Amino acid sequence: MSRADVLRAIKDAEIAASESIKMANKEASSIISNARQNANEIINSGRANSELDSQGLISKARSEAGSKAEIVSTSGKLEQENIHKSGDKNRIKAVKIVIDAFSK
């Protein structure tokens, strides 16, 4: 092979290598772009799932708190009724004591 043929073969190999590098860079960019898009989809899906889970936990906590509040409220109402009943009984005694005190 002559020197010109060798130089030409080298030049052709350089051109082919340059084209291969360009194609590899394009493919790498495409892979990176797809990976970023997939990562964003995964992140968004995770956020959505997290939001649903947190809403479920909040709803459950509200329900439990409402149940406990209802129990406390019912207990408080019973205590209030007992105090009023006790007050009604003692009111008659108190009136009698006051009247007796003025009568003497």
MARPALO-729176 format. One record per residue (C-alpha): x, y, z; residue number from 1; residue in one letter. Coordinates in Angstrom, 1 decimal. Layout:
// MARPALO-729176
{u: X, v: Y, w: Z, n: NUM, res: A}
...
//
This chain:
// MARPALO-729176
{u: 0.0, v: 0.0, w: 0.0, n: 1, res: M}
{u: 1.3, v: 3.4, w: -0.9, n: 2, res: S}
{u: 1.8, v: 6.2, w: 1.5, n: 3, res: R}
{u: -1.2, v: 8.1, w: 0.0, n: 4, res: A}
{u: -3.3, v: 5.0, w: 0.5, n: 5, res: D}
{u: -2.3, v: 4.7, w: 4.1, n: 6, res: V}
{u: -2.9, v: 8.4, w: 4.8, n: 7, res: L}
{u: -6.3, v: 8.1, w: 3.1, n: 8, res: R}
{u: -7.2, v: 5.1, w: 5.2, n: 9, res: A}
{u: -6.2, v: 7.0, w: 8.3, n: 10, res: I}
{u: -8.2, v: 10.0, w: 7.2, n: 11, res: K}
{u: -11.3, v: 7.7, w: 6.5, n: 12, res: D}
{u: -10.8, v: 6.0, w: 9.9, n: 13, res: A}
{u: -10.7, v: 9.4, w: 11.6, n: 14, res: E}
{u: -13.9, v: 10.5, w: 9.8, n: 15, res: I}
{u: -15.6, v: 7.2, w: 10.8, n: 16, res: A}
{u: -14.5, v: 7.6, w: 14.4, n: 17, res: A}
{u: -15.7, v: 11.2, w: 14.4, n: 18, res: S}
{u: -19.1, v: 10.1, w: 13.2, n: 19, res: E}
{u: -19.2, v: 7.3, w: 15.7, n: 20, res: S}
{u: -18.4, v: 9.8, w: 18.5, n: 21, res: I}
{u: -21.2, v: 12.1, w: 17.3, n: 22, res: K}
{u: -23.7, v: 9.2, w: 17.2, n: 23, res: M}
{u: -22.5, v: 8.1, w: 20.7, n: 24, res: A}
{u: -23.0, v: 11.6, w: 22.1, n: 25, res: N}
{u: -26.5, v: 11.8, w: 20.6, n: 26, res: K}
{u: -27.4, v: 8.5, w: 22.0, n: 27, res: E}
{u: -25.9, v: 9.4, w: 25.4, n: 28, res: A}
{u: -27.9, v: 12.7, w: 25.4, n: 29, res: S}
{u: -31.1, v: 10.7, w: 24.5, n: 30, res: S}
{u: -30.4, v: 8.2, w: 27.3, n: 31, res: I}
{u: -29.8, v: 11.0, w: 29.8, n: 32, res: I}
{u: -32.9, v: 12.9, w: 28.7, n: 33, res: S}
{u: -35.0, v: 9.7, w: 29.0, n: 34, res: N}
{u: -33.5, v: 9.0, w: 32.4, n: 35, res: A}
{u: -34.3, v: 12.5, w: 33.6, n: 36, res: R}
{u: -37.9, v: 12.2, w: 32.3, n: 37, res: Q}
{u: -38.3, v: 8.8, w: 34.1, n: 38, res: N}
{u: -36.8, v: 10.2, w: 37.3, n: 39, res: A}
{u: -39.3, v: 13.1, w: 37.2, n: 40, res: N}
{u: -42.2, v: 10.7, w: 36.6, n: 41, res: E}
{u: -41.0, v: 8.6, w: 39.6, n: 42, res: I}
{u: -40.6, v: 11.7, w: 41.8, n: 43, res: I}
{u: -44.1, v: 12.9, w: 40.8, n: 44, res: N}
{u: -45.6, v: 9.5, w: 41.4, n: 45, res: S}
{u: -43.9, v: 9.3, w: 44.8, n: 46, res: G}
{u: -45.2, v: 12.7, w: 45.7, n: 47, res: R}
{u: -48.7, v: 11.8, w: 44.7, n: 48, res: A}
{u: -48.5, v: 8.6, w: 46.7, n: 49, res: N}
{u: -47.0, v: 10.4, w: 49.7, n: 50, res: S}
{u: -49.8, v: 13.0, w: 49.5, n: 51, res: E}
{u: -52.5, v: 10.3, w: 49.4, n: 52, res: L}
{u: -50.9, v: 8.5, w: 52.4, n: 53, res: D}
{u: -50.6, v: 11.6, w: 54.4, n: 54, res: S}
{u: -54.2, v: 12.6, w: 53.7, n: 55, res: Q}
{u: -55.2, v: 9.1, w: 54.8, n: 56, res: G}
{u: -53.2, v: 9.4, w: 58.0, n: 57, res: L}
{u: -54.7, v: 12.8, w: 58.7, n: 58, res: I}
{u: -58.2, v: 11.6, w: 58.1, n: 59, res: S}
{u: -57.6, v: 8.6, w: 60.4, n: 60, res: K}
{u: -56.2, v: 10.9, w: 63.1, n: 61, res: A}
{u: -59.2, v: 13.3, w: 62.8, n: 62, res: R}
{u: -61.6, v: 10.4, w: 63.1, n: 63, res: S}
{u: -59.8, v: 9.0, w: 66.2, n: 64, res: E}
{u: -59.7, v: 12.5, w: 67.7, n: 65, res: A}
{u: -63.4, v: 13.1, w: 67.0, n: 66, res: G}
{u: -64.2, v: 9.8, w: 68.7, n: 67, res: S}
{u: -62.1, v: 10.7, w: 71.7, n: 68, res: K}
{u: -63.6, v: 14.2, w: 71.8, n: 69, res: A}
{u: -67.1, v: 12.7, w: 71.7, n: 70, res: E}
{u: -66.3, v: 10.4, w: 74.7, n: 71, res: I}
{u: -64.9, v: 13.3, w: 76.7, n: 72, res: V}
{u: -67.8, v: 15.5, w: 75.7, n: 73, res: S}
{u: -70.3, v: 12.9, w: 76.8, n: 74, res: T}
{u: -68.4, v: 12.4, w: 80.1, n: 75, res: S}
{u: -68.4, v: 16.1, w: 80.6, n: 76, res: G}
{u: -72.1, v: 16.4, w: 80.0, n: 77, res: K}
{u: -72.8, v: 13.7, w: 82.6, n: 78, res: L}
{u: -70.6, v: 15.5, w: 85.1, n: 79, res: E}
{u: -72.4, v: 18.7, w: 84.4, n: 80, res: Q}
{u: -75.8, v: 17.1, w: 84.9, n: 81, res: E}
{u: -74.6, v: 15.6, w: 88.2, n: 82, res: N}
{u: -73.4, v: 19.0, w: 89.3, n: 83, res: I}
{u: -76.7, v: 20.6, w: 88.4, n: 84, res: H}
{u: -78.6, v: 17.8, w: 90.3, n: 85, res: K}
{u: -76.4, v: 18.2, w: 93.3, n: 86, res: S}
{u: -76.9, v: 22.0, w: 93.1, n: 87, res: G}
{u: -80.6, v: 21.6, w: 92.9, n: 88, res: D}
{u: -80.6, v: 19.4, w: 96.1, n: 89, res: K}
{u: -78.3, v: 21.7, w: 97.9, n: 90, res: N}
{u: -80.1, v: 24.9, w: 96.9, n: 91, res: R}
{u: -83.1, v: 23.9, w: 98.9, n: 92, res: I}
{u: -80.9, v: 23.3, w: 102.0, n: 93, res: K}
{u: -79.1, v: 26.6, w: 101.4, n: 94, res: A}
{u: -82.3, v: 28.6, w: 101.2, n: 95, res: V}
{u: -83.6, v: 27.0, w: 104.4, n: 96, res: K}
{u: -80.3, v: 27.8, w: 106.2, n: 97, res: I}
{u: -80.4, v: 31.4, w: 105.0, n: 98, res: V}
{u: -84.1, v: 31.8, w: 106.0, n: 99, res: I}
{u: -83.4, v: 30.2, w: 109.4, n: 100, res: D}
{u: -80.4, v: 32.6, w: 109.8, n: 101, res: A}
{u: -82.6, v: 35.6, w: 109.2, n: 102, res: F}
{u: -85.4, v: 34.3, w: 111.3, n: 103, res: S}
{u: -83.3, v: 34.1, w: 114.5, n: 104, res: K}
//
